[in-house]
Amino acid sequence: MTRYRFDVGTYNSPLSTDSVAYFNDPSHPGSVSLSSGLYTLSVSAIDNANAVGRNSIQFVINRDPETWFLPKGQPIGHYIQHIKNGDPVLIESTFAPGDTVPYRATVWWEWDGEDVGDGPLPKDSQSLALVAPTIVKRNRWSRTAA
């Protein structure tokens, strides 16, 4: 092989004689930055006789997300109290770190998160609710706590 080029995501490299291509490595000039997602890497190699060989592979980048409760740094939780003094009620209120939440209340937080460098998560994924003894992340999944 005397030269090669590669395509990944929206990036199309020029012909190169380097022996290595770098991804997500800011310490190497020309490193290609890729966010989390599914990619197809296509490589075309050209030899001394100008014969061309091509191959493609798929790979996934899945960075660990950072998440936080809002407002960031001073989170405020919300709850709905269902029972007070043995009577059914629907009292909605807020709480902060260190506060006591009424027994069997439904609690939730507004939250946000991002893959480092990828920007905020879609807004429809930012609702989290905890209901004793069930944990629910709205619109995504649910499971019963042990």
Phi and psi in degrees as a GROMACS rama.xvg file:
@    title "Ramachandran Plot"
@    xaxis  label "Phi"
@    yaxis  label "Psi"
@TYPE xy
-111.153  -27.5914  THR-2
-147.853  157.692  ARG-3
-150.99  164.517  TYR-4
-143.85  156.363  ARG-5
-138.555  154.746  PHE-6
-125.668  131.079  ASP-7
-149.493  129.675  VAL-8
59.0707  -129.392  GLY-9
-95.2892  1.74999  THR-10
-90.4502  131.059  TYR-11
-122.184  115.713  ASN-12
-80.0964  157.74  SER-13
-78.4952  169.859  PRO-14
-61.7654  138.599  LEU-15
-137.754  152.54  SER-16
-109.353  1.18308  THR-17
-61.5364  157.87  ASP-18
-96.8994  -7.00889  SER-19
-140.154  142.493  VAL-20
-114.732  138.007  ALA-21
-110.256  142.825  TYR-22
-128.276  136.538  PHE-23
53.6293  38.235  ASN-24
-128.597  92.595  ASP-25
-64.577  -12.7936  PRO-26
-79.2174  -9.68295  SER-27
-111.762  121.711  HIS-28
-60.3543  138.768  PRO-29
84.36  1.95424  GLY-30
-62.0631  137.642  SER-31
-89.9796  125.033  VAL-32
-90.1311  123.077  SER-33
-123.218  133.511  LEU-34
-85.0903  176.972  SER-35
-60.5463  139.657  SER-36
157.324  179.134  GLY-37
-94.7193  131.186  LEU-38
-129.158  153.925  TYR-39
-115.221  123.233  THR-40
-101.961  118.264  LEU-41
-111.798  129.627  SER-42
-121.254  132.117  VAL-43
-116.95  124.604  SER-44
-115.011  142.407  ALA-45
-123.833  127.756  ILE-46
-96.0895  -174.022  ASP-47
-60.773  -29.1865  ASN-48
-90.2762  10.741  ALA-49
62.8703  25.1257  ASN-50
-79.4554  139.017  ALA-51
-110.866  132.159  VAL-52
-119.611  141.975  GLY-53
-131.196  146.334  ARG-54
-153.976  153.609  ASN-55
-135.536  145.901  SER-56
-135.936  154.232  ILE-57
-106.495  143.738  GLN-58
-147.671  163.818  PHE-59
-122.015  135.336  VAL-60
-108.525  122.781  ILE-61
-133.406  91.8067  ASN-62
-78.4784  148.083  ARG-63
-69.4668  127.309  ASP-64
-77.7835  153.967  PRO-65
-101.023  134.55  GLU-66
-130.199  155.585  THR-67
-153.782  153.486  TRP-68
-82.7929  150.289  PHE-69
-102.16  151.636  LEU-70
-69.375  143.759  PRO-71
-57.8235  130.275  LYS-72
92.8567  -32.8643  GLY-73
-135.066  67.3026  GLN-74
-63.5882  144.596  PRO-75
-119.683  124.81  ILE-76
-95.9378  163.371  GLY-77
-125.448  149.491  HIS-78
-147.139  157.481  TYR-79
-121.949  119.4  ILE-80
-87.5451  130.139  GLN-81
-101.212  -23.7418  HIS-82
-135.932  133.67  ILE-83
-139.724  122.17  LYS-84
55.4975  35.1493  ASN-85
83.1178  -2.44945  GLY-86
-105.305  143.743  ASP-87
-69.1752  133.759  PRO-88
-141.681  166.595  VAL-89
-132.236  85.8259  LEU-90
-107.033  119.775  ILE-91
-104.75  134.507  GLU-92
-155.167  -177.014  SER-93
-121.344  164.549  THR-94
-148.204  161.073  PHE-95
-124.284  169.962  ALA-96
-53.4466  133.107  PRO-97
95.4722  -17.1238  GLY-98
-75.404  157.822  ASP-99
-99.0795  133.449  THR-100
-101.238  137.48  VAL-101
-56.871  147.359  PRO-102
-56.8727  135.425  TYR-103
64.7619  19.162  ARG-104
-76.2962  152.319  ALA-105
-87.146  125.242  THR-106
-120.598  150.094  VAL-107
-154.266  159.275  TRP-108
-129.72  151.098  TRP-109
-88.8585  139.315  GLU-110
-143.311  166.726  TRP-111
-144.227  169.235  ASP-112
-172.244  170.317  GLY-113
-160.008  153.555  GLU-114
-78.3524  132.817  ASP-115
-50.9346  121.3  VAL-116
84.4869  -5.41203  GLY-117
-97.7371  -10.0526  ASP-118
89.647  174.558  GLY-119
-62.4793  153.894  PRO-120
-71.558  160.652  LEU-121
-56.8747  140.39  PRO-122
-63.8411  -23.608  LYS-123
-76.5895  -2.74477  ASP-124
-104.994  13.9443  SER-125
-111.912  49.8273  GLN-126
-134.987  124.177  SER-127
-126.183  132.187  LEU-128
-130.476  139.535  ALA-129
-117.812  127.262  LEU-130
-128.426  114.392  VAL-131
-66.2456  130.74  ALA-132
-95.6096  26.5399  PRO-133
-109.577  140.016  THR-134
-105.851  128.705  ILE-135
-132.178  128.917  VAL-136
-107.57  106.377  LYS-137
-55.677  141.513  ARG-138
66.9438  8.54157  ASN-139
-128.091  -62.7379  ARG-140
-157.234  167.921  TRP-141
-148.48  153.616  SER-142
-152.202  157.082  ARG-143
-97.1792  128.841  THR-144
-67.7878  149.387  ALA-145
